[in-house]
Amino acid sequence: MASEGTISTTVRVRFAPSPTGYLHIGGARTALYDWLYARHCGGVFVLRIEDTDRKRYVPDSVQDIMDGLRWLGLAWDEGPDVGGPYGPYVQSERLELYQEWAHWLVAQGHAYKCFCTPEELDQMRREQQARGEPPRYDRRCRRLSPAEVARREAEGRPYVIRFKSPLEGQVVAQDLLRGEVVVAAHTLDDFVLLKSDGFPTYHLAVVVDDHHMRITHVLRGEEWIPSLPRHKLLYDAFGWPMPVHCHLPVILDPSGKGKMSKRRAAQSGLPILVRDFREQGYLPEAIVNWLARIGWTPPDEAEVFTLEEAVRHFDIKDINPKPAAAPYSKLEWLNGVYIRALPTEELLERLIPFLSHDLGIPAQTLRQDERLRRLLPAVQERIKRLTEATALLDFLYAESLTYDPEMLIAKKLSATETLAALRAAREIIATVPFEAEALEQALRDKAAAMGLKAGQMFSPIRVAISGKKVTPPLFDMILALGRETTLRRLDEAIARLERLIATTPV
Ligand code: GLU
């Protein structure tokens, strides 16, 4: 079998997740850098599913990864569902290719069949441990005679194919950001290429696929650096040119002390999976902006930039190889910036799934609700995440409000004084022309006449119509609710306050 030609001149970058769990920020950042670099170069972005580890396979994770990437705006040019010239793009559908190349390596003398059973390997490991040696395959099958190999095969004994790592010297591989990665060859064991069930290991599959898919640049997480020398050995054995390899720094938790892991995220209540960010009301635009900035700084050092701007400026040589902490508080801020930049109609569309879910109201009903539209600009100013809108808007849809009547009582006023203020407010709202300025002026005048501060008049009204102290602007709420509902809620509040006064011992 001949090699498949040389590396193409079009930049081809792949994101190669294993479907062993849902898409998390580390994977999303890798995918983003892959995507940015491909787009920056006018190249091709490939999605490949590396599902050869059947034990760790999580069935719905492929869908989750694809949904997450698309939601973030990182669409691929070639991949499992869209196809492409070098497919299939799912490793479990490419087993024959790996098997062929594994056997080719055996035929060329670069690999050998190993018949050791799990029990034998276990025994070997225990003996090595007892001698204080690092556990490593002792290469016993590397020394089998061709006749012995043939005999065992004829008996139908299962085998794996192992790579013949060099016994001495150094293996030198290149990382774009770090330069040479050098290891002593003897520290690399004769790693498995093909398992006895015919599945390849990661090392074989990744090299065969990166070559056959004409990948020019491998951008992947730093945790794969230890694999790089093995991949170098494989490329050399195959006689294939090695793509540029660039290992991306890990993302640390906000304290900068350790890798951002699921466990740390769970402990701190921070989102880590892309689906968590989505559920918690973050916008994809904000997330990609934030992720791009963990490890890369645009030339003008801007904090806020569009994906298009990032595409224009992104270059892998500018990636900072130092691990960086994930600044979650910055994400919160950025998300607010992006929310405020949305056209109101667009904000409404983004809010609808959350509101519909939280309030149990069909999307179409919400879409047609003029009262909701009226309040949107105020909501837009106040929220940092989409999830926060419900608390500002649910008063519109409540049949009756539940709140502690004590909340009605204005600062530095007694319950009786508050009651007087609420009764006066009710009178004004029932009679003054129902528009913001007229209502506000009349209420302010009345407050002054009663010797009250405007806030002492407004705050009981606020609680009466919303059941809350933190709300959109008062007059926006009153107008959105309409006169009738506003008056009804004021009446209820007055009644509650009267009961409170009646039952409070003097
Ligand atoms: N399949 C590996 C993972 O899930 C990616 C390794 C690579 O990009 O070479 O992390």
Residues whose N, C-alpha, C, O or C-beta is under 5 A from the ligand:
A	BS01	LIG	A16 P17 S18 E50 V206 R220
